[in-house]
């Protein structure tokens, strides 16, 4: 039987000079590169300095035993193979050495054929271990690459969804209010409030998405109702109210938008339980929907109406303060009142400016919100 690799490095550990000399001579004649150590401590130092393909170690040595050496060396060099040798035929020692991680256990005196076979098997095991490790690393690299590609694809899909939905929202705003800026203003107001209230990245993103898409369900409302200039009948009003549930159904079916679906469902609920569709009250209303309610009312008050021009943010502050504890969560209302008026003016002017630059000719025309919504 030929050696698996004629230049494998082997460390021979034995406190007997004669044993080391015999093993080194026999293995070097077979083409291996051999080094020796007279103690386990010295062998551990050599294992720290370089990697060996194989270690052949005596079990019984003064100082550190071969079994303790095997435990420590295996932990230090997991891809190195080990063969344990002893002059005592102790089955339990053999079993223990194999359990700790030795490839083989042979007894003295031994002949060349026994050594050759044991070394070949140990080196073959090591080579297979290394091959498996390299295969695993390649597989993991492929998985990482494919995962990165998948994440990029998902980001592109999400971006496409967002662009499509934002375009749809703008179209709905123009359809109902003759402006594409209402939902964007409400989103920015809601983001500012969410951050002031201490929401972190994921929570802010959910509030932003829910605020932007709050009226997405109106895509299912007939124009005869949505665009009716006069007062709605009771039956028409019931139909209009369905838009919250329709929006929820749309978003809950899209995984990355589903966290915002509850905000869309509850954006007409009131703190006092007098809202719709489920007459939720207080903390039963999702925080994002409570934040939206304030942001939406602010935009309703500070936007132009067919029957009046836009009121000031001071007027909006008075309305939020008056309705705190009834329409609005007092905690959210207080957060709005704590923030400087200049913050809200800056947000409105920034969004309006962006829409003016984009050529939205209907910008600035009335936006209907919860303060006056049908």
C-alpha positions in Angstrom: 0.0 0.0 0.0 1.5 3.3 -1.0 1.5 6.5 1.1 -1.3 8.9 0.1 0.9 11.9 -0.1 4.7 11.5 0.0 5.3 14.9 1.4 2.9 14.9 4.3 4.3 16.4 7.5 4.3 14.1 10.5 5.2 14.9 14.2 6.3 12.0 16.3 5.8 12.4 20.1 7.3 9.9 22.5 9.6 10.1 25.5 11.7 7.1 24.3 14.4 8.1 21.8 14.5 4.7 20.3 10.8 4.7 19.4 11.1 8.2 17.8 14.2 7.1 15.8 12.6 4.0 14.5 9.4 5.7 13.4 11.2 8.7 11.8 13.5 6.4 9.8 10.6 4.2 8.6 8.3 7.2 7.7 11.1 9.2 6.0 12.0 6.2 3.9 8.4 6.3 2.7 8.8 10.0 1.7 7.2 11.8 4.6 8.7 14.9 6.3 9.1 14.1 10.0 9.8 16.0 13.1 10.0 14.7 16.7 9.2 15.8 20.3 10.2 14.1 23.5 7.2 15.5 25.5 3.6 16.5 25.0 4.4 20.1 26.1 7.1 20.5 23.5 4.8 19.0 20.9 2.1 21.5 21.7 4.6 24.3 21.1 5.4 22.9 17.7 1.8 22.6 16.9 1.3 26.3 17.6 4.1 27.1 15.3 2.9 25.1 12.3 0.3 22.7 11.0 1.1 19.0 10.7 -0.8 16.5 8.6 -0.4 13.8 11.2 0.7 13.4 14.8 1.8 10.0 16.2 1.9 10.1 20.0 2.6 7.8 22.8 -0.1 7.4 25.4 2.1 7.1 28.5 4.6 9.9 28.9 5.9 11.8 32.0 4.3 15.2 32.7 1.3 15.6 30.3 -0.2 12.3 29.3 -0.8 11.4 25.7 -4.6 11.5 26.3 -4.5 15.0 27.7 -2.2 16.0 24.8 -4.7 14.5 22.4 -7.5 16.6 23.9 -5.6 19.9 23.8 -4.0 19.3 20.4 -7.3 18.3 18.8 -8.9 21.5 20.0 -5.9 23.5 18.7 -5.6 21.7 15.3 -8.9 20.2 14.4 -7.8 19.1 10.9 -4.7 17.3 12.0 -5.0 13.5 12.2 -3.8 11.6 15.3 -2.5 8.0 15.9 -2.0 6.9 19.5 0.6 4.2 20.3 1.3 2.4 23.6 3.1 -0.7 24.9 0.0 -1.8 26.8 -2.9 -3.6 25.3 -5.6 -1.6 27.1 -9.0 -1.7 25.3 -10.4 1.1 27.4 -7.5 3.4 26.5 -8.0 2.6 22.8 -11.7 3.4 23.1 -11.1 6.6 24.9 -8.5 7.8 22.4 -10.9 7.1 19.5 -13.7 8.9 21.3 -11.5 12.0 21.8 -10.7 12.1 18.1 -7.8 9.8 17.3 -7.9 8.0 13.9 -6.3 4.8 15.1 -4.7 3.1 18.1 -1.7 0.7 17.7 0.4 -1.2 20.2 4.1 -1.8 20.5 6.0 -3.5 19.1 4.7 -2.6 15.6 6.0 -3.5 12.1 6.4 -1.3 9.0 3.2 -2.6 7.4 1.1 -1.8 10.4 2.5 1.7 10.6 2.1 2.3 6.9 -1.5 1.1 6.9 -2.4 3.2 9.9 -0.7 6.3 8.5 -2.4 5.9 5.1 -5.8 5.7 6.7 -5.2 8.7 9.0 -3.9 10.8 6.1 -6.8 9.8 3.9 -9.2 10.8 6.6 -7.5 14.2 7.0 -7.6 14.8 3.2 -11.3 13.9 3.1 -11.9 16.3 6.1 -10.1 19.1 4.3 -11.9 18.4 1.0 -15.3 18.4 2.8 -14.4 21.7 4.6 -13.4 23.3 1.3 -16.5 22.0 -0.4 -18.6 23.4 2.5 -16.8 26.8 2.2 -17.5 26.9 -1.5 -21.1 26.0 -0.9 -21.4 28.6 1.8 -19.8 31.2 -0.6 -22.3 30.3 -3.3 -25.2 30.5 -0.8 -24.0 33.9 0.4 -23.7 35.1 -3.2 -27.1 33.7 -4.1 -28.6 35.2 -0.9 -27.1 38.6 -1.7 -28.5 38.3 -5.3 -31.9 37.3 -3.9 -31.9 40.3 -1.4 -31.0 42.6 -4.2 -33.8 41.2 -6.4 -36.2 41.6 -3.5 -35.1 45.2 -2.9 -35.7 45.9 -6.6 -39.1 44.2 -6.4 -39.9 46.2 -3.3 -38.7 49.4 -4.9 -40.9 48.6 -7.9 -43.8 48.0 -5.7 -43.2 51.3 -3.8 -42.9 53.3 -7.0 -46.1 51.7 -8.4 -48.0 52.3 -5.1 -46.7 55.9 -4.7 -47.8 56.6 -8.3 -51.2 55.0 -7.5 -51.5 57.1 -4.4 -50.7 60.3 -6.3 -53.2 59.3 -8.9 -55.8 58.7 -6.2 -55.1 62.1 -4.6 -55.4 63.8 -8.0 -58.6 61.9 -8.7 -60.2 62.8 -5.4 -58.6 66.1 -4.5 -57.0 67.4 -7.7 -53.6 67.2 -6.0 -50.9 64.5 -5.7 -49.4 66.0 -2.6 -51.8 65.2 0.2 -50.5 61.7 1.0 -46.9 62.8 0.8 -47.4 65.6 3.2 -49.3 63.4 5.6 -46.4 60.8 5.4 -43.8 63.4 6.2 -45.8 64.8 9.1 -46.3 61.3 10.5 -42.6 60.5 10.2 -41.7 63.6 12.2 -44.2 62.7 14.9 -43.1 59.1 15.0 -39.4 60.1 15.5 -40.3 62.6 18.1 -42.2 59.9 20.0 -39.1 57.7 20.0 -40.0 55.1 17.4 -37.0 53.4 15.8 -36.3 52.7 12.2 -38.7 49.8 11.6 -41.5 51.5 13.4 -41.0 54.8 11.6 -41.0 52.9 8.2 -44.3 51.3 9.1 -45.9 54.6 10.0 -44.5 56.2 6.9 -45.9 53.4 4.7 -49.2 53.4 6.4 -49.6 57.2 6.2 -48.7 57.2 2.5 -51.1 54.4 1.6 -53.9 55.3 4.0 -56.4 55.9 1.2 -55.3 53.1 -1.1 -58.6 51.4 -0.5 -60.4 54.2 -2.3 -59.4 52.6 -5.5 -62.5 50.4 -4.9 -64.9 53.3 -4.3 -67.0 54.2 -7.4 -66.4 57.6 -8.9 -70.1 58.4 -8.4 -69.5 58.3 -4.7 -65.9 59.4 -4.4 -66.3 62.5 -6.6 -69.9 63.4 -5.6 -69.9 67.1 -4.9 -72.9 67.1 -2.6 -73.7 65.3 0.6 -73.5 61.5 0.6 -76.6 59.4 1.3 -76.5 56.9 4.2 -76.0 54.0 1.7 -73.2 55.9 -0.1 -71.6 56.8 3.2 -71.5 53.1 4.1 -69.9 52.3 0.8 -67.3 55.0 1.3 -66.4 53.7 4.8 -65.4 50.3 3.2 -62.2 51.9 1.9 -60.3 51.2 5.1 -61.0 47.5 4.9 -60.3 47.4 1.2 -57.0 49.0 1.8 -56.2 46.5 4.5 -57.0 43.6 2.2 -54.7 45.1 -0.5 -51.7 45.6 1.7 -52.0 42.5 3.9 -51.5 40.4 0.8 -48.1 42.0 0.1 -45.6 40.7 2.7 -43.3 43.7 3.0 -46.3 46.1 3.2 -48.4 44.0 5.6 -47.0 45.7 8.8 -48.6 48.9 7.5 -52.0 47.3 6.8 -53.2 47.7 10.4 -52.6 51.5 10.1 -54.6 51.6 6.9 -57.4 49.6 8.5 -57.6 51.8 11.6 -56.8 55.3 10.2 -60.4 56.5 10.8 -60.7 55.1 14.4 -60.9 57.6 17.2 -59.4 57.7 20.7 -63.0 57.9 22.2 -64.1 54.8 20.2 -66.5 56.7 17.9 -64.5 56.0 14.7 -64.8 53.2 12.1 -64.7 50.5 10.9 -64.4 48.6 14.2 -65.1 51.4 16.8 -61.7 50.7 18.5 -60.7 53.1 21.2 -57.6 54.1 23.2 -54.6 51.9 23.1 -56.5 49.3 21.1 -55.9 51.5 18.1 -52.4 50.8 16.6 -49.9 53.6 17.5 -49.2 54.2 13.9 -52.9 55.0 13.2 -53.0 57.3 16.2 -50.0 59.2 14.9 -51.6 59.3 11.4 -54.8 60.8 12.8 -53.0 63.9 14.1 -50.9 64.2 10.9 -53.9 63.9 8.6 -55.9 66.5 10.6 -53.0 68.9 10.5 -52.9 68.6 6.7 -56.7 69.0 6.4 -56.6 72.3 8.4 -53.5 73.8 6.7 -54.6 72.9 3.1 -56.8 75.0 0.9 -60.5 74.1 0.6 -63.1 75.1 -2.1 -65.0 77.0 0.6 -62.0 78.5 2.4 -58.3 79.1 2.2 -55.8 77.1 4.3 -55.7 77.9 7.9 -52.5 78.4 9.9 -50.5 75.8 11.9 -51.5 77.7 15.0 -55.1 77.0 14.1 -54.2 73.3 13.7 -52.6 73.3 17.1 -55.8 74.7 18.6 -57.8 72.0 17.0 -55.5 69.2 18.1 -55.5 70.6 21.6 -59.3 70.8 21.6 -59.8 67.2 20.4 -57.1 65.6 22.5 -58.6 62.7 24.4 -61.6 62.5 22.0 -60.4 62.2 18.4 -56.7 62.0 19.3 -54.4 60.1 21.6 -53.4 62.7 24.2 -49.8 61.5 24.2 -49.6 61.9 20.5 -51.4 65.2 20.6 -49.0 66.5 23.3 -46.0 65.4 21.1 -47.4 67.5 18.2 -47.9 70.5 20.5 -44.4 70.2 21.9 -42.8 70.4 18.5 -42.1 73.9 17.0 -44.5 75.3 14.4 -41.5 75.9 12.2 -41.0 72.1 11.9 -44.4 71.6 10.3 -44.1 74.7 8.1 -40.7 73.4 6.8 -42.2 70.0 6.0 -45.1 71.4 4.2 -43.0 73.8 2.1 -40.5 71.1 1.3 -43.1 68.7 0.0 -45.0 71.4 -1.8 -41.7 72.6 -3.5 -40.9 69.0 -4.6 -44.3 68.7 -6.2 -44.1 72.1 -7.9 -40.8 71.1 -9.4 -42.2 67.8 -10.6 -44.9 69.7 -12.5 -47.9 68.7 -10.5 -50.3 71.3 -11.8 -53.0 70.4 -9.3 -50.7 70.9 -6.3 -52.2 73.0 -3.5 -55.8 72.3 -4.4 -57.9 71.0 -1.4 -57.1 67.7 0.3 -59.8 65.9 2.3 -58.6 64.3 5.6 -60.0 63.0 8.8 -60.8 66.5 10.0 -63.5 66.9 7.3 -63.6 63.5 5.6 -66.7 62.0 4.4 
